[in-house]
Amino acid sequence: MRGPVIAGTVGAIIMAFLTVAVLSDRTAAQSPFGDPNAEPSPFNPQMGALMSMLIQPRHTKLGLAGNAENWPLAGYMLKELRQGFAVVAKAVPRPSYRRRSLAGRACRYPIWSMQPYPSR
């Protein structure tokens, strides 16, 4: 009784292994990470990643330099912080409706909408 159960279990395991091997589109020679000669995709961080990498450390150092009253270091960190903001501004494009100046955005609304309501 025990022999047929073991034989059936071994047969089921072998069939499952063969089914996975046949249905798998990946062969043993392929890398699980894809083509090793492929061109890497460009690094395109989002705004949150840029703020964490560039702005937060500089902002912290600027605050610590100000608390220690180390004004040369604070001036340097302020310059670095401004450069970090410039990098973020170049890397993260603004929507087209925000590219206009404030005056350009204000002029597209009719004047009557900017007048106060008459008092009763």
Backbone as JSON, one array per atom type, in Angstrom:
{
  "sequence": "MRGPVIAGTVGAIIMAFLTVAVLSDRTAAQSPFGDPNAEPSPFNPQMGALMSMLIQPRHTKLGLAGNAENWPLAGYMLKELRQGFAVVAKAVPRPSYRRRSLAGRACRYPIWSMQPYPSR",
  "N": [[0.81, -1.19, 0.0], [1.94, 1.19, 0.72], [3.92, 1.59, -1.17], [2.64, 2.23, -3.75], [1.62, 4.77, -3.09], [3.88, 6.33, -2.58], [5.11, 6.15, -5.07], [3.17, 7.41, -6.64], [3.24, 10.01, -5.56], [5.9, 10.79, -6.14], [5.75, 10.66, -8.91], [3.86, 12.71, -9.38], [5.3, 14.93, -8.5], [7.42, 14.94, -10.32], [6.0, 15.34, -12.71], [4.92, 17.91, -12.19], [7.29, 19.41, -12.05], [8.27, 19.06, -14.68], [6.2, 20.27, -16.11], [6.4, 22.97, -15.27], [8.97, 23.49, -16.24], [8.61, 23.22, -19.02], [6.61, 25.12, -19.61], [7.81, 27.45, -18.86], [9.25, 30.45, -20.01], [11.81, 31.18, -19.81], [15.14, 30.2, -20.15], [17.85, 28.18, -18.86], [20.21, 29.46, -19.54], [19.65, 32.14, -19.71], [19.81, 35.3, -18.08], [18.42, 36.17, -14.93], [18.13, 38.86, -14.57], [17.8, 40.12, -16.95], [18.98, 41.3, -20.17], [22.46, 41.43, -20.19], [23.94, 43.15, -21.76], [22.36, 45.26, -22.38], [21.35, 48.68, -22.75], [21.47, 50.86, -20.0], [18.62, 52.23, -18.29], [17.85, 55.72, -18.15], [18.59, 57.7, -15.24], [16.01, 59.05, -13.57], [14.95, 60.86, -11.28], [12.17, 61.6, -9.1], [10.43, 64.49, -7.78], [10.28, 64.27, -4.95], [12.42, 62.54, -4.32], [14.59, 64.06, -5.21], [14.37, 66.25, -3.48], [14.92, 65.0, -1.06], [17.53, 64.11, -1.5], [19.04, 66.39, -2.26], [18.1, 68.88, -1.1], [17.23, 68.58, 1.61], [19.56, 67.7, 3.23], [21.24, 69.95, 2.93], [19.67, 72.0, 3.9], [19.43, 71.23, 6.57], [22.13, 71.42, 7.38], [22.5, 74.14, 7.03], [20.77, 75.17, 9.0], [22.01, 74.12, 11.32], [24.49, 75.39, 11.18], [23.66, 78.04, 11.49], [22.6, 77.94, 14.1], [24.94, 77.48, 15.51], [26.14, 79.82, 15.09], [27.99, 80.11, 13.05], [28.82, 81.89, 10.69], [30.28, 82.09, 8.21], [30.14, 79.41, 7.3], [27.36, 79.14, 7.23], [26.7, 80.97, 5.22], [27.94, 79.71, 3.04], [26.46, 77.31, 2.98], [23.93, 78.33, 2.42], [24.33, 79.26, -0.17], [24.83, 76.78, -1.4], [22.34, 75.57, -0.96], [20.65, 77.17, -2.51], [21.71, 76.54, -5.03], [21.0, 73.86, -5.12], [18.21, 74.07, -5.23], [18.04, 75.21, -7.76], [18.9, 73.08, -9.34], [16.85, 71.24, -8.87], [14.73, 72.66, -9.96], [15.41, 72.63, -12.66], [15.36, 69.91, -13.2], [12.77, 69.01, -12.68], [10.1, 69.53, -14.56], [7.84, 72.28, -14.9], [4.26, 72.52, -15.01], [2.5, 73.68, -17.95], [0.7, 75.74, -17.43], [1.79, 77.0, -15.27], [4.06, 78.24, -16.07], [3.84, 80.82, -16.91], [4.13, 84.27, -15.96], [3.08, 85.87, -12.9], [1.64, 88.16, -13.48], [0.86, 87.6, -16.08], [-0.85, 85.46, -15.64], [-2.82, 86.67, -14.12], [-3.99, 88.42, -15.9], [-5.58, 86.94, -17.56], [-8.04, 86.59, -16.44], [-11.27, 88.03, -16.33], [-11.87, 91.51, -15.66], [-14.14, 92.18, -14.23], [-14.49, 90.04, -12.52], [-12.68, 90.43, -10.54], [-13.48, 92.54, -9.05], [-14.8, 93.78, -5.97], [-17.66, 92.47, -4.23], [-20.75, 94.24, -4.26], [-21.72, 96.17, -1.43], [-24.46, 95.68, 0.78]],
  "CA": [[0.0, 0.0, 0.0], [2.79, 2.35, 0.83], [4.69, 1.72, -2.42], [1.93, 3.0, -4.77], [1.46, 6.18, -2.66], [5.17, 6.99, -2.81], [5.3, 6.23, -6.52], [2.26, 8.44, -7.14], [3.75, 11.31, -5.13], [7.1, 11.08, -6.93], [5.29, 10.92, -10.27], [3.23, 14.03, -9.4], [6.37, 15.93, -8.38], [8.14, 14.97, -11.61], [5.11, 15.98, -13.69], [4.86, 19.34, -11.88], [8.57, 19.99, -12.44], [8.32, 19.1, -16.13], [5.24, 21.28, -16.58], [7.0, 24.29, -15.04], [10.11, 23.63, -17.14], [8.14, 23.37, -20.4], [5.85, 26.35, -19.75], [8.65, 28.61, -18.54], [9.85, 31.04, -21.21], [13.19, 31.48, -19.49], [16.01, 29.03, -20.15], [18.9, 28.24, -17.84], [21.29, 30.34, -19.99], [19.26, 33.53, -19.59], [20.0, 35.92, -16.77], [17.15, 36.63, -14.36], [18.14, 40.32, -14.55], [17.65, 40.63, -18.31], [20.15, 41.31, -21.05], [23.57, 42.15, -19.56], [24.49, 44.14, -22.68], [21.35, 46.28, -22.66], [21.65, 50.05, -22.31], [20.71, 51.13, -18.77], [17.64, 53.31, -18.41], [18.39, 56.93, -17.51], [18.15, 57.97, -13.87], [15.07, 60.15, -13.63], [14.29, 60.9, -9.97], [11.03, 62.49, -8.96], [10.65, 65.64, -6.92], [10.52, 63.85, -3.57], [13.78, 62.0, -4.22], [15.52, 65.18, -5.34], [14.33, 67.04, -2.26], [15.61, 64.24, -0.01], [18.96, 64.0, -1.8], [19.73, 67.67, -2.43], [17.66, 70.01, -0.3], [17.15, 68.3, 3.04], [20.85, 67.77, 3.94], [21.76, 71.32, 2.92], [18.82, 72.78, 4.79], [19.83, 70.86, 7.92], [23.45, 72.0, 7.66], [22.31, 75.59, 7.16], [20.2, 75.4, 10.33], [23.02, 73.85, 12.34], [25.5, 76.46, 11.12], [23.05, 79.22, 12.08], [22.53, 77.75, 15.56], [26.29, 77.59, 16.04], [26.59, 81.16, 14.69], [29.12, 79.97, 12.13], [28.25, 82.62, 9.56], [30.87, 81.7, 6.91], [29.56, 78.14, 6.88], [25.95, 79.37, 6.91], [26.68, 81.59, 3.89], [28.25, 78.67, 2.06], [25.33, 76.38, 2.9], [22.84, 79.03, 1.74], [24.66, 79.2, -1.6], [24.61, 75.4, -1.84], [20.9, 75.33, -0.95], [20.11, 77.82, -3.71], [22.1, 75.74, -6.19], [20.17, 72.66, -5.1], [16.89, 74.44, -5.76], [18.18, 75.4, -9.21], [18.96, 71.74, -9.95], [15.51, 70.67, -8.81], [13.89, 73.39, -10.92], [15.74, 72.16, -14.02], [15.05, 68.49, -13.36], [11.33, 68.77, -12.59], [9.44, 70.57, -15.36], [6.6, 72.82, -14.38], [3.16, 72.46, -15.97], [2.48, 74.85, -18.83], [-0.07, 76.84, -16.86], [2.57, 77.66, -14.23], [5.25, 78.87, -16.66], [3.6, 82.24, -17.1], [4.33, 85.11, -14.8], [1.86, 86.15, -12.15], [0.88, 89.17, -14.22], [0.26, 86.92, -17.22], [-1.96, 84.65, -15.16], [-3.89, 87.53, -13.63], [-4.64, 89.11, -17.02], [-6.51, 86.11, -18.3], [-9.34, 86.67, -15.79], [-11.92, 89.32, -16.61], [-11.75, 92.5, -14.59], [-15.33, 92.17, -13.39], [-14.41, 88.99, -11.51], [-11.78, 90.87, -9.48], [-14.07, 93.63, -8.29], [-15.49, 93.26, -4.78], [-19.12, 92.45, -4.27], [-21.31, 95.47, -3.7], [-22.25, 96.01, -0.09], [-25.91, 95.9, 0.85]],
  "C": [[0.86, 1.26, 0.0], [3.56, 2.61, -0.46], [3.94, 2.51, -3.49], [1.76, 4.47, -4.39], [2.75, 6.94, -2.92], [5.41, 7.16, -4.31], [4.4, 7.31, -7.13], [2.74, 9.84, -6.78], [4.97, 11.71, -5.94], [6.71, 11.4, -8.37], [4.65, 12.3, -10.39], [4.27, 15.14, -9.31], [7.13, 16.07, -9.69], [7.28, 15.65, -12.67], [5.01, 17.49, -13.45], [6.15, 20.03, -12.31], [8.67, 20.11, -13.96], [7.36, 20.14, -16.71], [5.8, 22.68, -16.4], [8.16, 24.51, -16.0], [9.66, 23.88, -18.57], [7.43, 24.72, -20.59], [6.66, 27.61, -19.45], [9.28, 29.13, -19.82], [11.31, 31.36, -20.99], [14.01, 30.19, -19.49], [17.08, 29.21, -19.09], [20.01, 29.2, -18.24], [20.93, 31.81, -19.84], [19.46, 34.03, -18.17], [18.64, 36.33, -16.2], [17.03, 38.14, -14.32], [18.0, 40.92, -15.93], [18.95, 40.57, -19.08], [21.29, 42.08, -20.4], [24.18, 43.23, -20.46], [23.52, 45.27, -23.0], [21.8, 47.63, -22.1], [20.83, 50.35, -21.04], [19.73, 52.29, -18.98], [18.18, 54.54, -17.67], [17.79, 57.12, -16.11], [17.28, 59.21, -13.9], [14.33, 60.23, -12.29], [13.12, 61.86, -9.96], [11.36, 63.57, -7.95], [10.98, 65.25, -5.48], [11.93, 63.32, -3.37], [14.81, 63.12, -4.32], [15.54, 66.03, -4.07], [15.06, 66.32, -1.13], [17.12, 64.21, -0.23], [19.67, 65.35, -1.75], [19.36, 68.72, -1.38], [17.73, 69.72, 1.19], [18.5, 68.34, 3.75], [21.4, 69.2, 4.01], [20.95, 72.22, 3.85], [19.18, 72.49, 6.25], [21.16, 71.49, 8.29], [23.37, 73.51, 7.81], [21.75, 75.92, 8.55], [21.21, 75.17, 11.43], [24.1, 74.92, 12.36], [24.95, 77.75, 11.71], [22.95, 79.12, 13.59], [23.89, 77.9, 16.21], [26.9, 78.97, 15.77], [27.88, 81.11, 13.89], [28.68, 80.59, 10.81], [28.96, 82.32, 8.23], [30.31, 80.38, 6.39], [28.09, 78.31, 6.5], [25.82, 80.03, 5.54], [26.96, 80.58, 2.79], [27.08, 77.71, 1.88], [24.12, 77.03, 2.22], [23.07, 79.03, 0.23], [24.42, 77.8, -2.15], [23.11, 75.07, -1.91], [20.25, 75.96, -2.18], [20.48, 77.06, -4.97], [21.3, 74.45, -6.26], [18.78, 72.93, -5.63], [16.95, 74.66, -7.27], [18.23, 74.06, -9.93], [17.58, 71.11, -9.97], [14.6, 71.35, -9.83], [14.17, 72.96, -12.35], [15.28, 70.73, -14.24], [13.56, 68.21, -13.38], [10.63, 69.87, -13.38], [8.14, 71.02, -14.72], [5.51, 72.67, -15.42], [3.06, 73.76, -16.77], [1.71, 76.01, -18.23], [0.7, 77.57, -15.76], [3.82, 78.35, -14.79], [5.07, 80.36, -16.85], [3.86, 83.0, -15.82], [3.01, 85.33, -14.09], [1.0, 87.17, -12.89], [0.19, 88.53, -15.42], [-0.92, 86.07, -16.82], [-3.12, 85.53, -14.71], [-4.65, 88.18, -14.78], [-5.62, 88.22, -17.76], [-7.89, 86.06, -17.65], [-9.98, 88.01, -16.11], [-11.88, 90.23, -15.39], [-12.97, 92.44, -13.67], [-15.27, 91.11, -12.31], [-13.52, 89.41, -10.34], [-12.35, 92.0, -8.66], [-14.82, 93.06, -7.09], [-17.0, 93.29, -4.98], [-19.67, 93.75, -3.71], [-21.9, 95.21, -2.32], [-23.73, 96.33, -0.05], [-26.27, 96.87, 1.92]]
}
